[in-house]
Amino acid sequence: MHFTPTSSSWLNLVERVFGDLTAKQIRRGVFCSVPELIAAIDAYMTQRNVSPKPLVWTKTAQEILAKVNRARIALDKTRPA
């Protein structure tokens, strides 16, 4: 089982970018030098940023903090006294 804390949901987006980069640009590539690898990464990111899709938050800060507080209370209940 894998648990991702509520407060780190933005990491999912970061992991997604690196996953796409790996799958679409790096995994099957052959790079004879670090500059070649850097050039491949730069090319991928340039192409990816041609039509960027901004992140739109669907929750307010108050809703997120309320959920964090509920999770903290639930976690405290599971800890031995």
Backbone as JSON Lines, residues from 0, in Angstrom:
{"i":0,"aa":"M","n":[0.84,-1.17,0.0],"ca":[0.0,0.0,0.0],"c":[0.89,1.24,0.0]}
{"i":1,"aa":"H","n":[0.46,2.25,-0.73],"ca":[1.22,3.5,-0.84],"c":[0.33,4.63,-0.37]}
{"i":2,"aa":"F","n":[0.83,5.46,0.54],"ca":[0.07,6.58,1.06],"c":[0.75,7.88,0.67]}
{"i":3,"aa":"T","n":[0.03,8.75,-0.01],"ca":[0.54,10.07,-0.36],"c":[-0.17,11.08,0.53]}
{"i":4,"aa":"P","n":[0.54,11.79,1.36],"ca":[-0.11,12.78,2.23],"c":[-0.85,13.84,1.43]}
{"i":5,"aa":"T","n":[-1.95,14.31,1.98],"ca":[-2.75,15.34,1.32],"c":[-1.91,16.56,0.97]}
{"i":6,"aa":"S","n":[-1.02,16.92,1.86],"ca":[-0.23,18.13,1.65],"c":[0.79,18.0,0.52]}
{"i":7,"aa":"S","n":[0.97,16.82,-0.02],"ca":[1.96,16.66,-1.08],"c":[1.33,16.32,-2.43]}
{"i":8,"aa":"S","n":[0.08,16.68,-2.61],"ca":[-0.6,16.33,-3.86],"c":[0.07,16.97,-5.08]}
{"i":9,"aa":"W","n":[0.72,18.11,-4.9],"ca":[1.4,18.75,-6.02],"c":[2.55,17.89,-6.53]}
{"i":10,"aa":"L","n":[3.08,17.01,-5.67],"ca":[4.17,16.14,-6.11],"c":[3.72,15.19,-7.2]}
{"i":11,"aa":"N","n":[2.44,14.83,-7.21],"ca":[1.93,13.95,-8.26],"c":[2.16,14.57,-9.63]}
{"i":12,"aa":"L","n":[1.99,15.9,-9.73],"ca":[2.21,16.57,-11.01],"c":[3.69,16.57,-11.4]}
{"i":13,"aa":"V","n":[4.54,16.77,-10.42],"ca":[5.99,16.74,-10.68],"c":[6.41,15.34,-11.14]}
{"i":14,"aa":"E","n":[5.92,14.33,-10.42],"ca":[6.24,12.94,-10.8],"c":[5.72,12.62,-12.19]}
{"i":15,"aa":"R","n":[4.57,13.16,-12.54],"ca":[3.99,12.92,-13.87],"c":[4.89,13.48,-14.97]}
{"i":16,"aa":"V","n":[5.41,14.69,-14.75],"ca":[6.3,15.31,-15.75],"c":[7.55,14.45,-15.94]}
{"i":17,"aa":"F","n":[8.17,14.03,-14.82],"ca":[9.37,13.21,-14.94],"c":[9.06,11.84,-15.55]}
{"i":18,"aa":"G","n":[7.89,11.29,-15.25],"ca":[7.5,10.02,-15.85],"c":[7.33,10.13,-17.35]}
{"i":19,"aa":"D","n":[6.66,11.2,-17.79],"ca":[6.5,11.43,-19.23],"c":[7.84,11.66,-19.91]}
{"i":20,"aa":"L","n":[8.7,12.46,-19.28],"ca":[10.03,12.71,-19.83],"c":[10.8,11.4,-20.0]}
{"i":21,"aa":"T","n":[10.74,10.56,-18.99],"ca":[11.45,9.28,-19.05],"c":[10.88,8.4,-20.15]}
{"i":22,"aa":"A","n":[9.56,8.27,-20.19],"ca":[8.92,7.37,-21.15],"c":[9.05,7.85,-22.59]}
{"i":23,"aa":"K","n":[8.93,9.15,-22.81],"ca":[8.85,9.66,-24.18],"c":[10.18,10.14,-24.74]}
{"i":24,"aa":"Q","n":[11.16,10.41,-23.88],"ca":[12.39,10.99,-24.41],"c":[13.66,10.23,-24.01]}
{"i":25,"aa":"I","n":[13.7,9.73,-22.8],"ca":[14.97,9.2,-22.3],"c":[15.08,7.69,-22.4]}
{"i":26,"aa":"R","n":[14.02,6.96,-22.06],"ca":[14.11,5.51,-21.9],"c":[14.75,4.8,-23.08]}
{"i":27,"aa":"R","n":[14.33,5.07,-24.27],"ca":[14.86,4.33,-25.43],"c":[15.95,5.11,-26.17]}
{"i":28,"aa":"G","n":[16.38,6.21,-25.58],"ca":[17.41,7.01,-26.23],"c":[18.81,6.49,-25.94]}
{"i":29,"aa":"V","n":[19.74,6.88,-26.77],"ca":[21.15,6.56,-26.57],"c":[21.88,7.9,-26.52]}
{"i":30,"aa":"F","n":[22.54,8.16,-25.41],"ca":[23.21,9.43,-25.22],"c":[24.68,9.15,-24.9]}
{"i":31,"aa":"C","n":[25.55,9.66,-25.73],"ca":[26.98,9.4,-25.59],"c":[27.66,10.38,-24.66]}
{"i":32,"aa":"S","n":[26.93,11.43,-24.26],"ca":[27.52,12.42,-23.36],"c":[26.42,13.11,-22.58]}
{"i":33,"aa":"V","n":[26.82,13.75,-21.51],"ca":[25.87,14.52,-20.7],"c":[25.25,15.66,-21.52]}
{"i":34,"aa":"P","n":[26.04,16.39,-22.31],"ca":[25.43,17.45,-23.13],"c":[24.34,16.92,-24.08]}
{"i":35,"aa":"E","n":[24.52,15.72,-24.63],"ca":[23.48,15.13,-25.49],"c":[22.21,14.86,-24.7]}
{"i":36,"aa":"L","n":[22.35,14.35,-23.49],"ca":[21.2,14.09,-22.63],"c":[20.49,15.4,-22.28]}
{"i":37,"aa":"I","n":[21.27,16.4,-21.93],"ca":[20.68,17.7,-21.6],"c":[19.94,18.28,-22.8]}
{"i":38,"aa":"A","n":[20.52,18.15,-23.98],"ca":[19.86,18.65,-25.2],"c":[18.55,17.92,-25.45]}
{"i":39,"aa":"A","n":[18.52,16.61,-25.21],"ca":[17.29,15.83,-25.4],"c":[16.22,16.26,-24.4]}
{"i":40,"aa":"I","n":[16.62,16.49,-23.16],"ca":[15.67,16.96,-22.15],"c":[15.14,18.34,-22.5]}
{"i":41,"aa":"D","n":[16.04,19.24,-22.9],"ca":[15.62,20.59,-23.29],"c":[14.66,20.55,-24.48]}
{"i":42,"aa":"A","n":[14.94,19.7,-25.45],"ca":[14.06,19.59,-26.63],"c":[12.68,19.1,-26.22]}
{"i":43,"aa":"Y","n":[12.64,18.11,-25.34],"ca":[11.35,17.59,-24.87],"c":[10.57,18.67,-24.13]}
{"i":44,"aa":"M","n":[11.23,19.38,-23.22],"ca":[10.54,20.39,-22.44],"c":[10.08,21.55,-23.32]}
{"i":45,"aa":"T","n":[10.88,21.92,-24.31],"ca":[10.47,22.98,-25.24],"c":[9.21,22.56,-26.0]}
{"i":46,"aa":"Q","n":[9.2,21.32,-26.48],"ca":[8.03,20.82,-27.21],"c":[6.82,20.73,-26.29]}
{"i":47,"aa":"R","n":[7.03,20.28,-25.07],"ca":[5.93,20.13,-24.11],"c":[5.33,21.49,-23.75]}
{"i":48,"aa":"N","n":[6.15,22.52,-23.7],"ca":[5.69,23.84,-23.29],"c":[5.1,24.67,-24.42]}
{"i":49,"aa":"V","n":[5.01,24.09,-25.62],"ca":[4.4,24.81,-26.74],"c":[2.93,25.12,-26.43]}
{"i":50,"aa":"S","n":[2.24,24.16,-25.84],"ca":[0.83,24.39,-25.47],"c":[0.63,23.97,-24.01]}
{"i":51,"aa":"P","n":[1.06,24.82,-23.09],"ca":[0.98,24.46,-21.67],"c":[-0.46,24.41,-21.17]}
{"i":52,"aa":"K","n":[-0.69,23.58,-20.18],"ca":[-2.01,23.47,-19.55],"c":[-1.84,23.83,-18.07]}
{"i":53,"aa":"P","n":[-2.34,25.0,-17.68],"ca":[-2.13,25.41,-16.3],"c":[-2.91,24.55,-15.32]}
{"i":54,"aa":"L","n":[-2.35,24.42,-14.14],"ca":[-3.04,23.71,-13.06],"c":[-4.13,24.61,-12.52]}
{"i":55,"aa":"V","n":[-5.34,24.09,-12.4],"ca":[-6.44,24.83,-11.83],"c":[-6.82,24.16,-10.52]}
{"i":56,"aa":"W","n":[-6.6,24.86,-9.41],"ca":[-6.95,24.31,-8.11],"c":[-8.45,24.22,-7.98]}
{"i":57,"aa":"T","n":[-8.93,23.11,-7.47],"ca":[-10.37,22.92,-7.31],"c":[-10.82,23.1,-5.87]}
{"i":58,"aa":"K","n":[-9.89,23.23,-4.97],"ca":[-10.2,23.41,-3.56],"c":[-9.63,24.74,-3.08]}
{"i":59,"aa":"T","n":[-10.31,25.33,-2.1],"ca":[-9.78,26.54,-1.49],"c":[-8.75,26.16,-0.45]}
{"i":60,"aa":"A","n":[-7.96,27.13,-0.04],"ca":[-6.97,26.87,1.0],"c":[-7.66,26.39,2.28]}
{"i":61,"aa":"Q","n":[-8.8,26.97,2.61],"ca":[-9.53,26.58,3.81],"c":[-9.98,25.12,3.74]}
{"i":62,"aa":"E","n":[-10.45,24.68,2.58],"ca":[-10.87,23.28,2.41],"c":[-9.69,22.32,2.56]}
{"i":63,"aa":"I","n":[-8.56,22.71,2.01],"ca":[-7.37,21.86,2.11],"c":[-6.91,21.76,3.57]}
{"i":64,"aa":"L","n":[-6.85,22.9,4.25],"ca":[-6.42,22.89,5.65],"c":[-7.4,22.13,6.53]}
{"i":65,"aa":"A","n":[-8.68,22.21,6.25],"ca":[-9.67,21.45,7.02],"c":[-9.44,19.95,6.84]}
{"i":66,"aa":"K","n":[-9.13,19.53,5.62],"ca":[-8.86,18.12,5.36],"c":[-7.59,17.66,6.06]}
{"i":67,"aa":"V","n":[-6.57,18.51,6.07],"ca":[-5.33,18.18,6.77],"c":[-5.61,18.01,8.26]}
{"i":68,"aa":"N","n":[-6.4,18.9,8.83],"ca":[-6.73,18.8,10.25],"c":[-7.52,17.54,10.56]}
{"i":69,"aa":"R","n":[-8.47,17.17,9.7],"ca":[-9.23,15.92,9.89],"c":[-8.29,14.72,9.84]}
{"i":70,"aa":"A","n":[-7.34,14.75,8.91],"ca":[-6.39,13.64,8.79],"c":[-5.5,13.56,10.03]}
{"i":71,"aa":"R","n":[-5.09,14.71,10.55],"ca":[-4.25,14.72,11.75],"c":[-5.01,14.13,12.94]}
{"i":72,"aa":"I","n":[-6.27,14.49,13.09],"ca":[-7.1,13.96,14.18],"c":[-7.24,12.45,14.05]}
{"i":73,"aa":"A","n":[-7.51,11.99,12.82],"ca":[-7.65,10.54,12.59],"c":[-6.34,9.81,12.88]}
{"i":74,"aa":"L","n":[-5.22,10.41,12.5],"ca":[-3.92,9.79,12.74],"c":[-3.63,9.72,14.25]}
{"i":75,"aa":"D","n":[-3.96,10.78,14.95],"ca":[-3.73,10.78,16.4],"c":[-4.53,9.69,17.1]}
{"i":76,"aa":"K","n":[-5.7,9.36,16.56],"ca":[-6.53,8.32,17.16],"c":[-5.92,6.92,16.98]}
{"i":77,"aa":"T","n":[-5.07,6.77,15.97],"ca":[-4.48,5.46,15.69],"c":[-3.19,5.21,16.46]}
{"i":78,"aa":"R","n":[-2.63,6.25,17.04],"ca":[-1.36,6.12,17.78],"c":[-1.64,5.54,19.17]}
{"i":79,"aa":"P","n":[-0.77,4.65,19.62],"ca":[-0.94,4.11,20.97],"c":[-0.75,5.2,22.02]}
{"i":80,"aa":"A","n":[-1.48,5.07,23.1],"ca":[-1.42,6.09,24.16],"c":[-0.15,5.99,24.98]}
